Amino acid sequence: MAKSKTAYSASVQQLLELFGKLPGVGARSAERMVFHLLKADPAEALALSDAIRAVKTQVRHCSVCYNLCEAQLCDICEDPSRDGGIICLVEQPKDLLQIESTGAYRGVYHVLLGHLSPLDGIGPEHLTIEPLLERIAAGGTDGRPVIREIILATNPNMDGDGTALYLQSRLAEANVSITRLARGLPTGAQIEYSNKAILSDAISGRTKM
């Protein structure tokens, strides 16, 4: 069967297809981006390519909290002014960034890299729960801070609540206070889309589980 013909060259068609795979990018948006690059200065267009390559080759997870960084530790874990005794537990690095934008929190973080979702085959072994438990157990040794409080900042939806309940049971024997972000965040919302005022109120009004 003969291939369907296209008005675009092979390289342009390939770029259109790759842009079309990005979240929220439809065929028309992909087309606009490709034509923008074709008209752009070569240095500007190639800088985008270099930036993508750098992100894929240099960005890694922090060895302590699993935030995104380009060194062994992220800037937050390396900051001596942060209160290392309070850990805010989030699902993804983008949630961490949103909470940081409020300026209302001065503790440290632990990124789960997801949430429990049995229907999707995502269990505790797929998250960074064991490293969290090890981090708590190691508190007070080798100069590490004693963990006093864990803030469960999973998303306020079914998967986030299920993850929080599981974590509460796993942390029950640890000598730490367990709190949850106050319901200033509406049920069903995503942390990354919440505004700064709502997040700031949620952090200040967190309650013990």
C-alpha positions as CSV (number, residue, x, y, z in Angstrom):
1,M,0.0,0.0,0.0
2,A,1.5,3.4,-1.0
3,K,2.3,5.9,1.7
4,S,0.1,9.0,1.9
5,K,1.9,12.0,0.5
6,T,2.5,15.2,2.6
7,A,3.3,18.7,1.6
8,Y,6.1,18.8,4.2
9,S,9.6,17.5,3.9
10,A,10.6,14.5,5.9
11,S,12.5,16.5,8.6
12,V,9.6,19.0,9.0
13,Q,7.1,16.2,9.2
14,Q,9.2,14.4,11.9
15,L,9.4,17.6,14.0
16,L,5.6,18.2,13.6
17,E,5.0,14.6,14.9
18,L,7.4,15.1,17.8
19,F,5.8,18.4,18.9
20,G,2.4,16.8,18.5
21,K,3.3,14.3,21.2
22,L,3.8,17.0,23.8
23,P,1.0,17.5,26.4
24,G,-1.6,20.0,25.3
25,V,-0.1,20.5,21.9
26,G,-2.4,19.8,18.9
27,A,-1.7,19.7,15.2
28,R,-2.1,23.4,14.7
29,S,0.0,24.4,17.7
30,A,2.7,22.0,16.5
31,E,2.6,23.6,13.1
32,R,3.0,27.1,14.5
33,M,6.0,26.1,16.6
34,V,7.7,24.4,13.6
35,F,7.2,27.5,11.4
36,H,8.5,29.7,14.2
37,L,11.7,27.7,14.4
38,L,12.1,27.7,10.6
39,K,11.9,31.5,10.6
40,A,14.1,31.9,13.7
41,D,17.8,32.7,13.8
42,P,19.8,29.5,13.5
43,A,21.5,30.2,16.9
44,E,18.1,30.7,18.6
45,A,16.7,27.4,17.2
46,L,19.8,25.4,18.0
47,A,19.9,26.8,21.5
48,L,16.5,25.1,22.1
49,S,18.1,21.8,20.9
50,D,21.0,22.3,23.3
51,A,18.7,23.1,26.2
52,I,16.7,19.9,25.6
53,R,19.9,17.9,25.5
54,A,21.2,19.5,28.7
55,V,18.0,18.8,30.6
56,K,18.1,15.1,29.5
57,T,21.8,14.6,30.3
58,Q,22.4,16.8,33.3
59,V,19.1,16.9,35.4
60,R,18.9,14.1,38.0
61,H,17.1,13.5,41.3
62,C,18.5,14.8,44.6
63,S,20.1,12.0,46.5
64,V,18.2,13.0,49.7
65,C,14.8,14.4,48.8
66,Y,14.4,13.3,45.1
67,N,13.8,16.9,43.9
68,L,15.2,17.7,40.5
69,C,18.7,19.1,40.4
70,E,22.0,19.0,38.5
71,A,24.3,18.1,41.5
72,Q,24.3,15.4,44.2
73,L,22.0,17.6,46.4
74,C,19.4,20.2,45.4
75,D,19.6,23.8,46.6
76,I,17.0,23.3,49.3
77,C,18.8,20.3,50.9
78,E,22.1,22.3,50.8
79,D,20.5,25.4,52.4
80,P,21.6,25.5,56.1
81,S,18.9,28.0,56.9
82,R,16.1,25.4,56.2
83,D,14.6,23.5,59.1
84,G,15.8,20.0,58.4
85,G,13.5,18.6,61.2
86,I,10.3,19.2,59.2
87,I,9.8,17.3,55.9
88,C,7.0,18.2,53.5
89,L,6.0,15.1,51.5
90,V,4.8,15.9,47.9
91,E,4.0,13.7,44.9
92,Q,6.0,15.5,42.2
93,P,8.8,18.2,41.9
94,K,6.2,20.5,40.4
95,D,4.2,20.4,43.6
96,L,7.4,21.3,45.5
97,L,8.0,24.3,43.3
98,Q,4.4,25.6,43.8
99,I,4.7,25.3,47.6
100,E,8.1,27.1,47.5
101,S,6.5,30.0,45.5
102,T,4.4,30.9,48.5
103,G,7.5,31.7,50.7
104,A,5.4,30.3,53.6
105,Y,7.4,27.1,54.3
106,R,11.0,26.9,55.5
107,G,11.4,23.2,56.1
108,V,12.7,20.6,53.6
109,Y,11.0,18.1,51.3
110,H,10.7,14.6,50.1
111,V,9.3,13.8,46.7
112,L,7.4,10.6,46.2
113,L,7.7,10.7,42.4
114,G,4.0,9.7,42.1
115,H,1.1,8.3,44.1
116,L,-0.4,4.9,44.9
117,S,-2.7,3.8,42.1
118,P,-3.5,0.0,42.3
119,L,-5.6,0.1,39.1
120,D,-2.5,1.4,37.2
121,G,-0.2,-1.1,38.9
122,I,1.6,1.6,41.0
123,G,2.3,0.2,44.4
124,P,4.5,1.4,47.3
125,E,7.6,-0.1,45.7
126,H,7.3,2.3,42.8
127,L,7.5,5.4,45.1
128,T,10.3,6.7,47.3
129,I,8.7,5.6,50.5
130,E,11.5,3.3,51.7
131,P,14.2,6.1,51.3
132,L,11.8,8.3,53.3
133,L,11.6,5.8,56.2
134,E,15.4,5.4,56.1
135,R,15.8,9.2,56.2
136,I,13.6,9.3,59.3
137,A,15.4,6.4,61.0
138,A,18.8,8.0,60.3
139,G,17.8,11.3,62.0
140,G,20.2,12.3,64.8
141,T,23.1,10.2,63.4
142,D,26.1,11.5,61.4
143,G,25.0,15.0,62.0
144,R,21.7,14.5,60.3
145,P,18.7,16.5,61.8
146,V,16.2,14.6,63.9
147,I,12.9,14.5,62.0
148,R,10.1,16.1,64.2
149,E,7.3,16.4,61.7
150,I,6.1,15.0,58.4
151,I,3.7,17.1,56.5
152,L,1.6,15.0,54.1
153,A,1.1,17.3,51.1
154,T,-0.3,14.8,48.6
155,N,-3.0,16.0,46.3
156,P,-6.4,16.3,47.8
157,N,-8.1,13.7,45.6
158,M,-8.8,10.0,45.8
159,D,-5.3,8.8,44.9
160,G,-3.6,11.5,47.1
161,D,-5.8,10.6,50.0
162,G,-5.2,6.9,49.6
163,T,-1.4,7.6,49.5
164,A,-1.6,9.8,52.6
165,L,-3.5,7.1,54.5
166,Y,-1.0,4.4,53.6
167,L,1.9,6.7,54.6
168,Q,0.2,7.4,57.9
169,S,0.1,3.7,58.7
170,R,3.7,3.2,57.7
171,L,4.8,6.2,59.8
172,A,2.7,5.2,62.9
173,E,5.7,3.7,64.7
174,A,8.1,6.5,63.9
175,N,8.5,9.1,66.7
176,V,7.3,12.0,64.5
177,S,4.3,14.3,64.3
178,I,2.2,13.6,61.2
179,T,0.2,16.6,59.8
180,R,-1.7,17.1,56.6
181,L,-2.2,20.3,54.6
182,A,-5.4,22.1,55.7
183,R,-8.4,21.8,53.3
184,G,-7.9,25.2,52.0
185,L,-7.1,23.2,48.9
186,P,-10.4,22.1,47.3
187,T,-11.0,18.4,46.9
188,G,-10.2,17.2,43.5
189,A,-7.7,20.0,42.8
190,Q,-4.0,19.7,41.8
191,I,-1.4,21.5,43.9
192,E,0.4,22.7,40.8
193,Y,-2.7,24.7,39.7
194,S,-3.5,26.2,43.1
195,N,-2.7,29.9,43.7
196,K,-0.2,31.2,46.3
197,A,-2.9,32.5,48.8
198,I,-4.7,29.1,48.9
199,L,-1.4,27.2,49.4
200,S,-0.1,29.6,52.0
201,D,-3.4,29.2,54.1
202,A,-3.2,25.5,53.7
203,I,0.4,25.3,55.0
204,S,-0.4,27.6,57.9
205,G,-3.5,25.8,58.9
206,R,-2.3,22.2,58.6
207,T,-3.8,19.8,61.1
208,K,-2.6,16.7,62.9
209,M,-3.8,13.3,61.5
